[in-house]
Amino acid sequence: MAYTTVEGRTQILDDSAAAVRDLAEAVAALGEAYELLDEDSGDRLEALLFKPLQAAYGQLQRTHTEFASRSGLPATHFAAPAQGAVEDTRALVDRAADAIQAAEDALAELQDTLLPVEVGDQELRAGLSAVRTTIARLPEACDTFVSTFGR
């Protein structure tokens, strides 16, 4: 399927914005989970999951915004996700894992299209790659955290 440079870049921005929203959902879920934990478990959640997730979330937002600017296209304005219904800690961490995996899948699919190579640039490719490297281990880390929760 043929596409113009603008169409390809718009698709990159749309796909990366969807991944940002997934990561925002995960950040919110882990933030809610943190509030329900005791201090030691909260510190562990923060170190193992929240900090790397928050870093990846910020980097993907920057990657998206800077690519839009370099391309002369509008960037998406990202609003904070709404708080969900109160859930237990395990459910919140599981929800975060699912959202992180959705973002990872979306970014993998985007990279598989070769759009970042064909109509993107080096900064975009590096940003996407760095985010994927950071979040790749997080769904499993969420599962591990849940399996050891309360021990």
C-alpha contacts under 8 A as a table, 3 or more apart, distances in Angstrom:
res1	aa1	res2	aa2	distance
3	Y	7	E	5.97
3	Y	8	G	6.33
4	T	7	E	5.09
4	T	8	G	6.16
5	T	8	G	5.10
5	T	9	R	6.08
5	T	119	V	5.82
6	V	9	R	5.12
6	V	10	T	5.96
7	E	10	T	5.05
7	E	11	Q	6.15
8	G	11	Q	5.08
8	G	12	I	6.33
8	G	115	L	6.25
8	G	119	V	6.27
9	R	12	I	4.98
9	R	13	L	6.26
9	R	71	S	7.51
9	R	115	L	7.57
9	R	119	V	6.20
9	R	120	G	6.79
10	T	13	L	5.05
10	T	14	D	6.10
10	T	73	L	7.62
11	Q	14	D	5.02
11	Q	15	D	6.02
12	I	15	D	5.22
12	I	16	S	5.98
12	I	110	L	7.05
12	I	115	L	6.98
12	I	116	P	7.15
13	L	16	S	5.19
13	L	17	A	5.92
13	L	64	H	6.32
13	L	68	A	7.08
13	L	75	A	7.36
13	L	76	T	7.89
14	D	17	A	5.13
14	D	18	A	6.33
15	D	18	A	5.18
15	D	19	A	6.47
15	D	106	A	6.83
15	D	107	L	7.43
15	D	110	L	6.79
16	S	19	A	5.02
16	S	20	V	6.20
16	S	60	L	7.50
16	S	64	H	6.44
16	S	106	A	7.71
16	S	107	L	6.89
16	S	110	L	7.99
17	A	20	V	4.93
17	A	21	R	6.27
17	A	61	Q	7.83
17	A	64	H	7.09
17	A	76	T	6.71
18	A	21	R	5.13
18	A	22	D	6.36
18	A	103	A	7.48
18	A	106	A	7.68
19	A	22	D	4.99
19	A	23	L	6.25
19	A	102	A	7.31
19	A	103	A	4.36
19	A	104	E	7.50
19	A	106	A	6.14
19	A	107	L	6.78
20	V	23	L	5.09
20	V	24	A	6.08
20	V	57	Y	6.41
20	V	60	L	6.40
20	V	61	Q	6.39
20	V	103	A	7.24
21	R	24	A	4.93
21	R	25	E	6.24
21	R	78	F	7.50
21	R	81	P	7.83
22	D	25	E	5.15
22	D	26	A	6.41
22	D	99	A	5.09
22	D	100	I	6.43
22	D	102	A	6.59
22	D	103	A	5.48
23	L	26	A	4.94
23	L	27	V	6.13
23	L	53	L	7.47
23	L	57	Y	5.79
23	L	99	A	6.33
23	L	100	I	5.79
23	L	103	A	6.38
24	A	27	V	5.03
24	A	28	A	6.17
24	A	57	Y	6.86
24	A	80	A	7.02
24	A	81	P	6.37
25	E	28	A	5.15
25	E	29	A	6.18
25	E	81	P	6.05
25	E	96	A	6.92
25	E	99	A	6.48
26	A	29	A	5.06
26	A	30	L	6.15
26	A	53	L	7.96
26	A	95	R	6.95
26	A	96	A	4.01
26	A	97	A	7.05
26	A	99	A	5.49
26	A	100	I	6.19
27	V	30	L	5.27
27	V	31	G	6.04
27	V	50	F	6.89
27	V	53	L	6.82
27	V	54	Q	6.53
27	V	96	A	7.11
28	A	31	G	4.99
28	A	32	E	6.20
28	A	81	P	6.84
28	A	83	Q	7.17
29	A	32	E	5.14
29	A	33	A	6.16
29	A	92	L	5.23
29	A	93	V	6.61
29	A	95	R	6.69
29	A	96	A	5.56
30	L	33	A	4.86
30	L	34	Y	6.01
30	L	45	L	7.95
30	L	49	L	7.93
30	L	50	F	6.50
30	L	92	L	6.50
30	L	93	V	6.05
30	L	96	A	6.34
31	G	34	Y	5.12
31	G	35	E	6.59
31	G	50	F	7.70
32	E	35	E	5.32
32	E	36	L	6.89
32	E	92	L	7.21
33	A	36	L	5.29
33	A	37	L	6.63
33	A	88	D	7.47
33	A	89	T	4.95
33	A	90	R	7.93
33	A	92	L	5.78
33	A	93	V	6.71
34	Y	37	L	5.34
34	Y	42	G	5.20
34	Y	45	L	6.98
34	Y	46	E	7.54
34	Y	89	T	7.95
35	E	42	G	7.66
36	L	88	D	7.81
36	L	89	T	6.52
37	L	40	D	7.97
37	L	41	S	5.87
37	L	42	G	5.27
37	L	89	T	7.48
38	D	41	S	5.50
38	D	42	G	5.87
39	E	42	G	5.02
39	E	43	D	6.04
40	D	43	D	5.16
40	D	44	R	6.31
41	S	44	R	5.03
41	S	45	L	6.13
41	S	149	F	7.65
42	G	45	L	5.04
42	G	46	E	6.05
43	D	46	E	5.06
43	D	47	A	6.18
44	R	47	A	5.22
44	R	48	L	5.93
45	L	48	L	5.36
45	L	49	L	5.45
45	L	50	F	6.32
45	L	145	F	7.43
46	E	49	L	5.64
46	E	50	F	4.56
46	E	51	K	5.80
47	A	50	F	6.36
47	A	51	K	5.81
47	A	52	P	7.72
48	L	51	K	7.05
48	L	52	P	7.24
48	L	141	A	7.28
49	L	52	P	5.87
49	L	53	L	6.03
49	L	138	L	6.56
49	L	141	A	7.09
49	L	142	C	7.04
50	F	53	L	5.10
50	F	54	Q	5.87
51	K	54	Q	5.15
51	K	55	A	6.15
52	P	55	A	5.08
52	P	56	A	6.20
52	P	134	T	6.62
52	P	135	I	7.50
53	L	56	A	5.13
53	L	57	Y	6.04
53	L	134	T	7.48
53	L	135	I	6.61
53	L	138	L	7.68
54	Q	57	Y	4.97
54	Q	58	G	6.16
55	A	58	G	5.24
55	A	59	Q	6.12
56	A	59	Q	5.00
56	A	60	L	6.03
56	A	130	A	7.87
56	A	131	V	5.11
56	A	134	T	6.30
56	A	135	I	6.87
57	Y	60	L	5.28
57	Y	61	Q	6.27
57	Y	131	V	7.79
58	G	61	Q	5.15
58	G	62	R	6.22
59	Q	62	R	5.07
59	Q	63	T	5.99
59	Q	127	G	6.94
59	Q	131	V	6.78
60	L	63	T	4.93
60	L	64	H	6.04
60	L	127	G	6.77
60	L	128	L	6.95
60	L	131	V	6.41
61	Q	64	H	5.15
61	Q	65	T	6.10
62	R	65	T	5.10
62	R	66	E	5.81
63	T	66	E	5.36
63	T	67	F	5.98
63	T	123	E	7.59
63	T	124	L	6.05
63	T	127	G	5.61
63	T	128	L	7.35
64	H	67	F	5.32
64	H	68	A	6.18
64	H	75	A	6.94
64	H	124	L	7.76
65	T	68	A	5.13
65	T	69	S	6.23
65	T	75	A	5.28
65	T	76	T	7.40
66	E	69	S	5.01
66	E	70	R	6.14
67	F	70	R	5.07
67	F	71	S	5.99
67	F	120	G	7.95
67	F	123	E	7.78
67	F	124	L	6.30
68	A	71	S	5.05
68	A	72	G	5.98
68	A	73	L	4.91
68	A	74	P	5.85
68	A	75	A	5.28
69	S	72	G	5.13
69	S	73	L	6.19
69	S	74	P	7.15
69	S	75	A	7.26
70	R	73	L	7.85
87	E	91	A	6.13
87	E	92	L	6.27
88	D	91	A	5.43
88	D	92	L	6.33
89	T	92	L	5.12
89	T	93	V	6.21
90	R	93	V	5.23
90	R	94	D	6.05
90	R	146	V	5.87
91	A	94	D	5.01
91	A	95	R	6.02
92	L	95	R	4.98
92	L	96	A	6.20
93	V	96	A	4.95
93	V	97	A	6.19
93	V	142	C	6.17
93	V	143	D	7.97
93	V	146	V	7.07
94	D	97	A	5.01
94	D	98	D	6.26
94	D	142	C	6.90
94	D	143	D	7.23
94	D	146	V	7.83
95	R	98	D	5.16
95	R	99	A	6.24
96	A	99	A	5.11
96	A	100	I	6.07
96	A	139	P	7.90
96	A	142	C	7.73
97	A	100	I	5.12
97	A	101	Q	6.10
97	A	138	L	7.02
97	A	139	P	4.51
97	A	140	E	7.73
97	A	142	C	5.85
97	A	143	D	7.54
98	D	101	Q	5.11
98	D	102	A	6.17
98	D	139	P	7.15
99	A	102	A	4.98
99	A	103	A	6.30
100	I	103	A	5.11
100	I	104	E	6.17
100	I	135	I	6.91
100	I	138	L	7.23
100	I	139	P	6.43
101	Q	104	E	4.94
101	Q	105	D	6.03
101	Q	136	A	7.95
101	Q	139	P	6.27
102	A	105	D	5.09
102	A	106	A	6.12
103	A	106	A	5.06
103	A	107	L	6.14
104	E	107	L	5.23
104	E	108	A	6.06
104	E	132	R	6.23
104	E	135	I	6.93
104	E	136	A	6.77
105	D	108	A	5.08
105	D	109	E	6.08
106	A	109	E	5.14
106	A	110	L	6.14
107	L	110	L	4.95
107	L	111	Q	6.15
107	L	128	L	7.13
107	L	132	R	7.24
108	A	111	Q	5.14
108	A	112	D	6.08
108	A	132	R	7.91
109	E	112	D	4.95
109	E	113	T	6.41
110	L	113	T	5.35
110	L	114	L	7.19
110	L	115	L	7.08
110	L	116	P	7.62
111	Q	114	L	5.48
111	Q	115	L	6.88
111	Q	116	P	6.38
112	D	115	L	7.98
113	T	116	P	7.84
114	L	117	V	5.23
114	L	118	E	6.09
115	L	118	E	4.93
115	L	119	V	5.57
115	L	120	G	6.45
116	P	119	V	5.73
116	P	120	G	4.15
116	P	121	D	6.59
116	P	124	L	6.88
116	P	125	R	6.06
117	V	120	G	5.45
117	V	121	D	6.69
117	V	125	R	7.37
120	G	124	L	6.25
120	G	125	R	7.23
121	D	124	L	5.39
121	D	125	R	6.36
122	Q	125	R	5.15
122	Q	126	A	6.04
123	E	126	A	5.14
123	E	127	G	6.05
124	L	127	G	5.13
124	L	128	L	6.16
125	R	128	L	5.26
125	R	129	S	6.06
126	A	129	S	5.12
126	A	130	A	6.06
127	G	130	A	5.17
127	G	131	V	6.22
128	L	131	V	5.25
128	L	132	R	6.22
129	S	132	R	5.17
129	S	133	T	6.14
130	A	133	T	5.09
130	A	134	T	6.26
131	V	134	T	5.14
131	V	135	I	6.19
132	R	135	I	5.24
132	R	136	A	5.63
133	T	136	A	5.48
133	T	137	R	7.81
134	T	137	R	6.98
134	T	138	L	7.66
135	I	138	L	5.16
135	I	139	P	7.65
136	A	139	P	7.17
137	R	140	E	5.71
137	R	141	A	6.19
138	L	141	A	4.74
138	L	142	C	5.99
139	P	142	C	5.05
139	P	143	D	6.40
140	E	143	D	5.00
140	E	144	T	6.19
141	A	144	T	4.98
141	A	145	F	6.06
142	C	145	F	5.04
142	C	146	V	6.20
143	D	146	V	5.16
143	D	147	S	6.11
144	T	147	S	5.05
144	T	148	T	6.25
145	F	148	T	5.32
145	F	149	F	5.86
146	V	149	F	4.96
148	T	151	R	5.61
